[in-house]
Amino acid sequence: MTKAPRIIAFDGTPLDMAALRSLLAGPVQPKISPAARQAVAAGRQVLLQAIAAGQPIYGATTGVGAMKNTLHHSDAAIMALNAGLPPAHQIAVGQEMPAGVARLTMALRLNTVLSGRVGVSEGFADHLAAMLGHDLLPLLHGRGSVGCADLGQMGELAAVMTGEGPALLQAQPMPAAKALQNAGLAPFMMQPRDALAAVSTNAFGLARAAEAVIRAADTIRQTMAQAAVTATAWGLDRAVWQAARASHIPGEPEMAAWLETALADQTDWPARTSVHDALSGRFLVQILAAGVTALREAAQSVIRHTAQIDDNPVICGDRVVPSGGSLLSDLSARIAALQLAIAQLGRNIFNRCLMLVNGGLAGLPVNLVPAGVVGTGYGPLMKLAQEQTVRITLAAQPVAPLNLTLAAGLEDEALLIPLAAERLHDQLEAMDWLLTIEALLAVQALALRSQKSGGQSGSLHPGALNLGALAQAQTAIVRRHIPPFTADLPLSAALTALRASLTAADSRAMMRAQAPFAPFDQEMAFPSATHGGEFSALFDPAKTIAPGETIQ
């Protein structure tokens, strides 16, 4: 049974995380409020009056960029200018973007024009809404923007609105003209101001940033659960969490309390032999809290910008005035901070992995090879882990300072938001692999700590360390793909399958359900588990690989 599209109200006010997730996930049904329609009509009237009074309006009656002082007087010239702007700016190339990014791009452009401050025609807003309702999307590409108006990608959207270029209609690729015809829509004729509003906005970069921040939320939440499981396998001194509850740094007391609560049912704890732990263990609260704080601030910035008018010019009362709103400085700074926080998280994960395999923790042999077993163990995995950590660190370099001057020296500021979002995605891709490695090592360490003396050499016997809910859940996921270590086995395919299981929406929802983190979970609008497929199979004994069995 096909799920009905979610109805989303667009009125020029900020879109929340739930709406952003819905737009990225699938078709929606847009609903424009009457007040928003009135605002569009009022703003349009101000623009038309300014044109009638002879005021030069950038991109409506003048050229753009280095041609901004070229003024067009006749109606025919003005219409020709607006007809030519979409194809002139359809220059994006490279990787095809997901349909969700195209959908969100359109929705963000629709939401901001509904403020009435852009000056577009009512038909422009109606056409965008109709395309959204039919899930008629432009086929967008990744390269073509410096992040101060995403001209290349917005040119692709504008072209599709007019019946040109490649499009998607309900996920089916076809020419824009055919997609419009099949949806019962006519190609849109750009009126003065409409064309520039279509091509000169940061909706694509903001959509990419929103997509990356949402993915970062899912990954950081997974990192928290993984850190708690590793803390158990390590046998960390939990007293440091008690100390952190008195911290004055925002987020640290809450993170310490969450770790204690998440592991409250972990009544068994490995015996300790050291005065205190390595810094990667003792700093766990601080590093996790910094990541959550950076994520929250980036998410809040994204939400603010879903209603921010980034056009030039804009309607200001009864006047049309120039604007500098297209420089998303706040968002750029928040994304850069999130990139650095993720680099710190990645380094911490690597160090935790190293502690599990280096033989320095009581009860955990080198490379996690059980006593009596001949094998290399998981030492080679650390090469893969190190590579991912370097990738995460390299992708943390901010791109905002790399701006070059364009348009005869007139366009001398830009923040490269799409590229920053791309680098954030690169970090998160490497984080997925790093967390996969840590999950395997932590579960193997827990198995070793559950080993009883006696029996066949190398066999593992549960029972010595009773596991809490988080550790049990992660063990179930890992053991679907990789058995307890009894001999060296090829791991490439198994790691790939394990990564897919760990990052599956239901697996992440299940891990979150074991240890909720309010109000953060609500702020990020995490989806709940469907209780089917991956989720229901996690605790199926038939899915568990026993020692010596072939890895799936």
C-alpha positions as CSV (number, residue, x, y, z in Angstrom):
1,M,0.0,0.0,0.0
2,T,1.5,3.4,-1.1
3,K,1.8,5.9,1.7
4,A,0.0,9.2,1.1
5,P,2.4,12.1,0.7
6,R,2.8,14.3,3.8
7,I,1.0,17.6,3.6
8,I,3.5,20.4,4.3
9,A,2.3,24.0,4.9
10,F,4.4,26.7,3.2
11,D,3.9,30.3,4.5
12,G,7.4,31.8,4.5
13,T,8.1,30.8,8.1
14,P,10.9,28.4,9.1
15,L,10.5,24.7,8.2
16,D,11.3,22.3,11.1
17,M,13.5,19.2,11.0
18,A,10.5,16.9,10.5
19,A,9.5,18.8,7.4
20,L,13.1,18.8,6.0
21,R,13.3,15.0,6.6
22,S,10.0,14.5,4.8
23,L,11.1,16.5,1.8
24,L,14.3,14.6,1.5
25,A,12.5,11.2,1.9
26,G,9.8,11.4,-0.7
27,P,6.9,13.2,-2.3
28,V,4.9,15.8,-0.4
29,Q,1.7,17.8,-0.9
30,P,2.4,21.5,-0.5
31,K,-0.2,23.8,1.0
32,I,0.1,27.6,0.6
33,S,-1.6,29.6,3.3
34,P,-4.0,32.5,2.3
35,A,-1.8,35.0,4.2
36,A,1.2,33.9,2.1
37,R,-0.7,34.4,-1.1
38,Q,-1.6,37.9,0.0
39,A,2.0,38.7,0.8
40,V,3.1,37.5,-2.6
41,A,0.5,39.7,-4.3
42,A,1.4,42.7,-2.2
43,G,5.1,42.3,-2.9
44,R,4.5,41.9,-6.6
45,Q,2.5,45.2,-6.6
46,V,5.4,47.1,-5.0
47,L,7.8,45.7,-7.7
48,L,5.6,46.6,-10.6
49,Q,5.1,50.1,-9.3
50,A,8.9,50.5,-9.0
51,I,9.3,49.3,-12.6
52,A,6.5,51.7,-13.8
53,A,8.2,54.5,-12.0
54,G,11.4,53.9,-14.0
55,Q,13.5,52.5,-11.2
56,P,16.2,50.2,-12.5
57,I,15.5,46.7,-11.0
58,Y,18.5,44.4,-11.0
59,G,17.9,41.3,-13.0
60,A,14.4,42.4,-13.9
61,T,15.1,45.5,-16.1
62,T,18.9,45.4,-16.0
63,G,21.5,42.8,-16.9
64,V,23.1,40.7,-14.2
65,G,26.7,40.3,-12.8
66,A,29.2,42.4,-14.7
67,M,26.3,43.6,-16.9
68,K,24.3,45.0,-14.1
69,N,24.4,48.6,-15.5
70,T,22.9,47.5,-18.8
71,L,19.4,48.9,-18.6
72,H,16.5,47.5,-20.7
73,H,13.6,49.8,-21.4
74,S,11.2,48.1,-23.8
75,D,8.7,45.4,-22.7
76,A,10.1,43.1,-25.4
77,A,13.7,43.5,-24.2
78,I,12.7,43.0,-20.6
79,M,10.8,39.8,-21.5
80,A,13.7,38.6,-23.6
81,L,16.1,39.2,-20.7
82,N,13.9,37.2,-18.3
83,A,13.5,34.4,-20.9
84,G,17.2,34.1,-21.4
85,L,18.3,34.0,-17.7
86,P,17.3,30.4,-17.1
87,P,19.2,28.8,-20.0
88,A,22.2,31.2,-19.5
89,H,22.6,29.9,-16.0
90,Q,22.0,26.2,-16.6
91,I,25.6,25.3,-16.4
92,A,25.8,22.7,-13.5
93,V,27.8,19.5,-14.2
94,G,29.1,16.5,-12.3
95,Q,27.4,14.0,-10.0
96,E,23.6,13.7,-10.2
97,M,22.0,14.8,-7.0
98,P,19.5,12.7,-5.1
99,A,15.8,13.4,-5.9
100,G,15.4,14.5,-2.3
101,V,17.9,17.3,-2.7
102,A,16.1,18.5,-5.8
103,R,12.7,18.3,-4.0
104,L,14.1,20.2,-1.0
105,T,15.7,22.8,-3.2
106,M,12.3,23.6,-4.8
107,A,10.5,23.6,-1.4
108,L,13.1,26.1,0.0
109,R,12.7,28.4,-3.0
110,L,8.9,28.2,-2.7
111,N,8.9,28.9,1.1
112,T,11.0,32.1,0.8
113,V,9.1,33.6,-2.1
114,L,6.0,33.2,0.0
115,S,7.3,35.9,2.3
116,G,6.3,38.4,-0.2
117,R,9.7,40.1,0.0
118,V,11.0,38.6,-3.3
119,G,8.6,40.3,-5.7
120,V,7.8,37.3,-7.8
121,S,4.5,36.8,-9.6
122,E,1.8,34.7,-8.1
123,G,2.0,32.4,-11.0
124,F,5.7,31.7,-10.2
125,A,4.8,30.5,-6.7
126,D,1.8,28.5,-8.0
127,H,4.0,26.8,-10.7
128,L,6.6,25.7,-8.1
129,A,3.9,24.4,-5.8
130,A,2.2,22.5,-8.6
131,M,5.6,20.9,-9.6
132,L,6.2,19.9,-6.0
133,G,2.7,18.4,-5.8
134,H,3.3,16.2,-8.8
135,D,6.8,15.4,-7.6
136,L,8.2,16.9,-10.9
137,L,11.8,17.7,-10.1
138,P,14.8,19.1,-12.0
139,L,17.7,16.7,-12.4
140,L,20.4,18.6,-10.5
141,H,24.2,18.2,-10.6
142,G,26.7,18.8,-7.9
143,R,29.1,21.3,-9.5
144,G,28.2,24.8,-10.5
145,S,27.9,27.0,-7.4
146,V,30.2,29.2,-5.3
147,G,27.6,29.4,-2.6
148,C,26.5,33.0,-3.1
149,A,23.5,32.2,-5.2
150,D,23.6,28.6,-6.6
151,L,23.4,29.8,-10.2
152,G,24.3,26.5,-11.9
153,Q,21.8,24.3,-10.1
154,M,19.1,26.9,-9.8
155,G,19.5,27.4,-13.6
156,E,18.7,23.8,-14.0
157,L,15.5,24.3,-11.9
158,A,14.5,27.4,-13.8
159,A,15.0,25.7,-17.1
160,V,12.7,22.8,-16.1
161,M,10.1,25.3,-15.0
162,T,10.1,26.6,-18.6
163,G,10.1,23.2,-20.2
164,E,13.8,22.8,-20.9
165,G,16.4,20.3,-19.7
166,P,16.2,16.9,-17.9
167,A,13.6,16.3,-15.3
168,L,12.2,13.6,-13.0
169,L,8.5,12.9,-12.8
170,Q,7.7,10.6,-9.8
171,A,11.2,9.3,-10.0
172,Q,11.1,8.6,-13.8
173,P,13.7,10.5,-15.9
174,M,12.3,12.4,-18.9
175,P,12.7,15.7,-20.7
176,A,11.1,18.6,-18.9
177,A,8.6,19.3,-21.6
178,K,7.2,15.8,-21.5
179,A,7.2,15.8,-17.6
180,L,5.2,19.0,-17.6
181,Q,2.8,17.7,-20.2
182,N,2.3,14.4,-18.3
183,A,1.6,16.3,-15.1
184,G,-0.9,18.5,-16.9
185,L,1.2,21.7,-16.5
186,A,2.2,24.2,-19.2
187,P,5.8,25.5,-19.4
188,F,6.1,28.7,-17.3
189,M,6.8,32.0,-18.9
190,M,9.1,34.0,-16.7
191,Q,7.9,37.5,-15.9
192,P,10.1,40.4,-14.9
193,R,11.9,39.4,-11.6
194,D,10.7,35.8,-11.8
195,A,13.7,34.6,-13.7
196,L,16.3,36.1,-11.4
197,A,14.3,34.7,-8.4
198,A,14.5,31.3,-10.0
199,V,18.3,31.3,-10.7
200,S,19.8,33.6,-8.0
201,T,19.2,32.0,-4.6
202,N,21.0,29.6,-2.3
203,A,18.2,27.0,-2.1
204,F,20.4,24.3,-3.6
205,G,23.3,24.9,-1.2
206,L,20.9,25.1,1.8
207,A,19.3,21.8,0.7
208,R,22.7,20.1,0.5
209,A,23.6,21.6,3.9
210,A,20.3,20.4,5.4
211,E,20.9,16.9,4.0
212,A,24.4,16.8,5.4
213,V,23.3,18.1,8.8
214,I,20.5,15.5,9.0
215,R,23.0,12.8,8.1
216,A,25.4,14.1,10.7
217,A,22.6,13.9,13.3
218,D,22.0,10.3,12.5
219,T,25.7,9.5,12.6
220,I,26.5,11.4,15.8
221,R,23.6,9.7,17.6
222,Q,25.0,6.4,16.4
223,T,28.4,7.5,17.7
224,M,26.9,8.1,21.2
225,A,25.4,4.5,21.3
226,Q,28.7,3.1,20.0
227,A,30.7,5.0,22.6
228,A,28.6,3.5,25.4
229,V,29.1,0.0,24.1
230,T,32.8,0.5,23.8
231,A,32.9,2.0,27.3
232,T,31.6,-1.3,28.5
233,A,34.0,-3.4,26.5
234,W,36.9,-1.2,27.7
235,G,35.8,-1.2,31.3
236,L,36.1,2.6,31.6
237,D,36.1,4.2,35.0
238,R,32.6,5.6,35.2
239,A,33.5,8.0,38.0
240,V,34.7,10.5,35.4
241,W,31.0,10.8,34.3
242,Q,30.0,11.7,37.8
243,A,32.6,14.5,37.8
244,A,31.4,15.7,34.4
245,R,27.9,16.2,35.8
246,A,29.2,19.2,37.7
247,S,30.6,20.8,34.5
248,H,29.7,24.3,33.5
249,I,30.2,23.6,29.8
250,P,26.8,23.4,28.0
251,G,25.9,19.8,27.1
252,E,28.5,18.1,29.2
253,P,26.3,17.4,32.3
254,E,23.6,16.1,30.1
255,M,25.9,13.8,28.2
256,A,27.4,12.4,31.4
257,A,23.9,11.7,32.7
258,W,22.9,10.1,29.4
259,L,25.9,7.7,29.5
260,E,25.1,6.7,33.1
261,T,21.5,6.1,32.3
262,A,22.2,4.3,29.0
263,L,24.4,1.8,30.9
264,A,22.3,1.6,34.1
265,D,21.3,-2.0,33.3
266,Q,24.9,-2.9,32.7
267,T,25.3,-4.3,36.2
268,D,28.5,-6.3,35.3
269,W,31.6,-4.3,34.6
270,P,35.1,-5.4,33.7
271,A,37.6,-5.3,36.6
272,R,39.9,-2.3,36.6
273,T,43.7,-2.4,37.1
274,S,44.8,1.2,36.4
275,V,44.5,4.4,38.4
276,H,42.8,6.1,35.5
277,D,42.1,5.6,31.8
278,A,43.7,6.9,28.7
279,L,42.6,10.4,27.6
280,S,40.4,9.0,24.8
281,G,38.3,7.3,27.5
282,R,38.3,10.0,30.1
283,F,37.5,12.7,27.6
284,L,34.5,10.8,26.2
285,V,31.9,13.2,27.7
286,Q,33.6,16.3,26.5
287,I,34.1,15.1,22.9
288,L,30.6,13.7,22.5
289,A,29.0,16.9,24.0
290,A,31.0,19.1,21.7
291,G,29.8,17.1,18.7
292,V,26.2,17.4,19.8
293,T,26.5,21.1,20.5
294,A,28.0,21.8,17.1
295,L,25.3,19.7,15.5
296,R,22.5,21.5,17.3
297,E,23.9,24.9,16.3
298,A,24.2,23.8,12.6
299,A,20.7,22.4,12.6
300,Q,19.3,25.6,14.1
301,S,21.1,27.7,11.5
302,V,19.7,25.5,8.7
303,I,16.2,26.0,10.1
304,R,16.6,29.8,10.4
305,H,17.8,29.9,6.8
306,T,14.7,28.1,5.5
307,A,12.9,31.4,5.9
308,Q,15.8,33.7,5.3
309,I,15.4,35.9,2.2
310,D,18.7,35.7,0.3
311,D,17.6,37.5,-2.8
312,N,18.8,40.8,-4.4
313,P,16.9,43.0,-4.6
314,V,14.2,42.6,-2.0
315,I,10.9,44.3,-1.2
316,C,11.3,46.5,1.9
317,G,8.0,48.0,2.8
318,D,6.9,50.0,-0.2
319,R,10.4,50.1,-1.8
320,V,12.6,47.8,-3.8
321,V,16.1,47.9,-2.4
322,P,19.4,46.0,-2.9
323,S,20.3,43.3,-0.3
324,G,23.4,41.5,0.9
325,G,21.4,38.5,2.2
326,S,22.9,36.0,-0.2
327,L,26.0,35.5,2.0
328,L,25.1,32.8,4.4
329,S,27.8,33.6,6.9
330,D,26.0,32.2,9.9
331,L,25.5,28.8,8.2
332,S,29.0,28.7,6.9
333,A,30.5,29.2,10.3
334,R,28.2,26.5,11.9
335,I,29.1,24.0,9.2
336,A,32.8,24.6,9.7
337,A,32.4,24.1,13.4
338,L,30.5,20.9,12.8
339,Q,33.3,19.6,10.5
340,L,35.8,20.2,13.2
341,A,33.7,18.5,15.8
342,I,33.3,15.5,13.6
343,A,37.1,15.4,13.0
344,Q,37.5,15.3,16.8
345,L,34.9,12.5,17.1
346,G,36.7,10.5,14.4
347,R,40.0,10.8,16.1
348,N,38.5,9.7,19.4
349,I,36.9,6.7,17.7
350,F,40.2,5.7,16.2
351,N,41.9,6.0,19.6
352,R,39.2,3.9,21.3
353,C,39.7,1.2,18.6
354,L,43.4,1.3,19.2
355,M,42.9,0.8,23.0
356,L,40.8,-2.2,22.3
357,V,43.4,-4.0,20.2
358,N,46.8,-2.9,21.5
359,G,46.8,-5.4,24.4
360,G,47.0,-2.6,27.1
361,L,43.7,-3.3,28.7
362,A,43.4,-6.1,31.2
363,G,41.6,-9.1,29.8
364,L,41.9,-8.0,26.2
365,P,44.7,-9.7,24.2
366,V,46.6,-8.1,21.4
367,N,44.4,-7.8,18.3
368,L,41.6,-9.5,20.3
369,V,42.9,-13.0,19.4
370,P,41.6,-15.4,22.1
371,A,44.1,-17.4,24.1
372,G,45.1,-20.6,22.3
373,V,44.1,-19.4,18.9
374,V,46.7,-19.0,16.1
375,G,45.9,-15.9,14.1
376,T,46.7,-12.3,13.3
377,G,43.3,-11.1,14.5
378,Y,42.0,-7.5,14.0
379,G,45.3,-5.7,13.9
380,P,45.1,-5.1,10.1
381,L,41.7,-3.5,10.6
382,M,43.5,-0.6,12.2
383,K,45.0,0.3,8.8
384,L,41.5,0.8,7.4
385,A,40.5,2.7,10.6
386,Q,43.5,5.0,10.3
387,E,42.7,5.7,6.6
388,Q,39.2,6.7,7.5
389,T,40.4,9.0,10.3
390,V,42.8,10.8,7.9
391,R,39.9,11.2,5.4
392,I,37.7,12.7,8.2
393,T,40.5,15.1,9.2
394,L,41.3,16.2,5.7
395,A,37.7,16.9,4.9
396,A,37.4,19.2,8.0
397,Q,39.3,22.0,6.3
398,P,36.9,25.0,6.0
399,V,36.3,26.1,2.4
400,A,35.0,29.6,3.1
401,P,38.4,31.3,2.9
402,L,39.1,29.8,-0.6
403,N,36.8,32.4,-2.4
404,L,38.0,33.9,-5.7
405,T,36.7,37.2,-7.2
406,L,34.3,37.0,-10.2
407,A,32.2,39.4,-12.4
408,A,34.8,42.0,-13.1
409,G,35.7,42.3,-9.4
410,L,32.1,43.0,-8.3
411,E,31.4,39.6,-6.8
412,D,34.2,39.3,-4.3
413,E,32.6,37.4,-1.5
414,A,31.3,33.8,-1.5
415,L,31.2,30.9,1.0
416,L,31.1,27.8,-1.1
417,I,28.2,26.3,0.9
418,P,27.6,23.3,-1.5
419,L,31.3,22.4,-1.3
420,A,31.3,22.6,2.5
421,A,28.3,20.3,2.5
422,E,30.0,17.9,0.2
423,R,33.0,17.7,2.5
424,L,30.7,17.1,5.4
425,H,29.3,14.2,3.5
426,D,32.8,12.9,2.8
427,Q,33.5,13.0,6.6
428,L,30.3,11.1,7.4
429,E,31.0,8.5,4.8
430,A,34.3,7.7,6.5
431,M,32.6,7.9,9.9
432,D,30.3,5.1,8.8
433,W,33.2,2.8,8.2
434,L,35.0,3.9,11.3
435,L,32.0,3.1,13.4
436,T,31.6,-0.3,11.7
437,I,35.2,-1.2,12.7
438,E,34.6,0.0,16.3
439,A,31.4,-2.0,16.5
440,L,33.2,-5.2,15.5
441,L,36.0,-4.6,17.9
442,A,33.8,-3.8,20.8
443,V,31.6,-6.8,20.3
444,Q,34.7,-9.1,20.1
445,A,36.1,-7.5,23.2
446,L,32.7,-8.1,25.0
447,A,32.9,-11.8,23.8
448,L,36.4,-12.2,25.3
449,R,35.2,-10.7,28.6
450,S,32.4,-13.2,28.6
451,Q,34.8,-16.1,28.1
452,K,34.9,-18.7,30.8
453,S,37.9,-20.9,31.6
454,G,37.8,-24.5,30.4
455,G,36.4,-26.1,27.3
456,Q,37.8,-26.3,23.8
457,S,40.7,-24.0,23.1
458,G,39.5,-20.7,21.7
459,S,35.8,-21.3,22.3
460,L,33.7,-18.5,23.7
461,H,31.2,-19.1,26.4
462,P,28.6,-16.4,27.3
463,G,27.8,-15.7,30.9
464,A,30.9,-14.2,32.6
465,L,29.8,-10.7,31.7
466,N,26.1,-10.1,31.5
467,L,25.3,-7.5,28.9
468,G,22.9,-4.6,29.1
469,A,20.4,-3.7,26.4
470,L,22.8,-1.6,24.3
471,A,25.5,-4.2,24.2
472,Q,23.0,-6.9,23.5
473,A,21.5,-5.0,20.6
474,Q,24.9,-4.2,19.0
475,T,26.1,-7.8,19.5
476,A,23.0,-9.0,17.7
477,I,23.7,-6.8,14.7
478,V,27.4,-7.6,14.5
479,R,26.9,-11.4,14.8
480,R,24.5,-11.4,11.9
481,H,27.6,-10.9,9.7
482,I,30.8,-11.8,11.6
483,P,31.2,-14.6,14.1
484,P,33.3,-14.6,17.3
485,F,37.0,-14.8,16.3
486,T,38.4,-18.4,16.0
487,A,40.5,-18.0,12.9
488,D,41.6,-15.3,10.4
489,L,38.9,-14.8,7.7
490,P,38.4,-12.3,4.8
491,L,36.4,-9.4,6.0
492,S,35.8,-7.0,3.1
493,A,32.3,-8.3,2.2
494,A,31.3,-8.9,5.8
495,L,32.3,-5.3,6.8
496,T,30.3,-3.9,3.9
497,A,27.3,-5.9,5.0
498,L,27.8,-4.9,8.6
499,R,28.0,-1.2,7.7
500,A,24.7,-1.5,5.8
501,S,23.1,-3.1,8.9
502,L,24.5,-0.6,11.4
503,T,23.4,2.4,9.3
504,A,20.0,1.1,8.4
505,A,17.2,3.3,9.7
506,D,15.6,0.6,11.8
507,S,18.9,-0.4,13.3
508,R,19.7,3.1,14.3
509,A,16.1,3.6,15.6
510,M,16.4,0.4,17.7
511,M,19.7,1.6,19.3
512,R,18.2,5.0,20.1
513,A,15.2,3.3,21.7
514,Q,17.5,1.4,24.0
515,A,18.9,4.7,25.4
516,P,16.7,7.8,24.5
517,F,18.3,11.2,24.7
518,A,15.6,13.8,25.2
519,P,15.1,16.5,24.1
520,F,17.8,16.1,21.4
521,D,16.0,13.1,19.8
522,Q,12.9,15.2,19.4
523,E,14.8,18.2,18.1
524,M,16.4,16.1,15.3
525,A,13.0,14.5,14.5
526,F,14.6,11.0,14.3
527,P,12.3,8.5,12.7
528,S,11.0,5.6,14.7
529,A,11.6,2.0,13.8
530,T,9.1,0.3,11.4
531,H,9.5,-2.9,13.3
532,G,10.0,-4.8,10.1
533,G,12.8,-6.1,8.0
534,E,16.2,-5.3,9.6
535,F,14.7,-4.5,13.0
536,S,12.7,-7.7,13.4
537,A,15.6,-9.8,12.2
538,L,18.1,-8.4,14.7
539,F,17.3,-10.8,17.5
540,D,16.5,-13.8,15.3
541,P,18.9,-16.6,16.5
542,A,18.8,-18.1,13.0
543,K,20.6,-15.0,11.8
544,T,23.5,-15.3,14.2
545,I,26.8,-16.7,12.8
546,A,28.4,-19.2,15.2
547,P,32.2,-19.6,15.6
548,G,33.7,-21.2,12.6
549,E,30.7,-20.6,10.3
550,T,31.1,-18.9,6.9
551,I,30.7,-15.1,7.0
552,Q,27.8,-13.7,5.1
